[in-house]
């Protein structure tokens, strides 16, 4: 059975006809030609399909398009202003937070979403004091990295660019970058 779904993707409104069983990921990629959103595992385990859905990070491979009629979706392509990159995108470039780039759009959207969650005071599984305000800047260096890693744990990087991703998120959050000592130095 086909139905029409209205979606605003990266600021552009769309009406798309989809089978009621179509995932949001497939509607974006196959019906709207939005290829920034990647199809990785198609089981909600890798995070390649992460977008900001009504300003919250969301896996599109697990969502039925009909459930999000009227939703506003921001992909990695819709984050910047004109030719200017979003601070998270720029930080990923500055810190080589990507290698092959396949997971990068999902990583970037997830990082933007997790930083907003921190601003809103949402604790994670490694937040030490659930009663205190969540503030990455107030935490010790190791705890900041643990918070970032935990909050980004739903996004996998097959190339292993995790150190660059953590450093990029630290920069985007306005946190001082720490010096890493090279092994054997």
C-alpha positions, 0 to 999 in steps of 0.5 A, a space after each residue: 500500500 502506497 501513501 504520501 509522506 511529507 518531509 523537510 530535508 535539509 530545508 527543502 520540503 518534499 512529498 514522496 509516495 512510499 510503500 508503508 513498509 519503507 524505511 526512512 533511510 530508503 525513502 531518503 536514498 531511493 525516493 529523494 536521492 539523498 545519498 549523504 545518508 549511508 546504508 551500512 548494516 541496515 540493522 541499527 548497529 553501525 550508525 552510518 544512517 544517522 541524521 538529525 530528525 526534528 533536531 535529535 539524532 536518529 537511525 533512519 534504517 530502523 524508522 518507517 517513513 510513514 511514522 515521520 510524516 511532517 518531520 524535519 530532517 537534517 543530514 550532514 549536507 544540511 548542517 553548514 551555512 552556505 559554503 561555510 562548514 558546520 563547526 563539527 564538520 570543520 573539526 572533523 577536517 582539522 583532526 582527520 576524523 575520517 578515513 574512507 569517509 563512509 561513516 563520516 556523515 553519520 558520525 558528524 550528525 551524531 556528534 552534533 546531536 550528542 553535543 546538543 544532548 550535553 547542552 540539554 543536560 542529558 547524562 550518559 552511562 558513564 556520567 559520574 554524578 547524575 544529580 549534577 549538571 552535565 558539563 564536558 568542560 568541568 570534567 577531567 581530561 580522561 572523563 571527557 574522552 570517556 563521555 565522548 566515546 560513550 555518547 558516540 558508541 552507536 557510530 562505528 568507524 571501520 577504518 579506526 579514525 576514533 582518535 581523530 573523531 574524539 579530538 574533533 568533538 573536543 574542538 567543536 565543544 570548545 574544549 582544550 585539546 590535550 597533547 598526545 604522546 607518541 608511543 615510544 617518545 
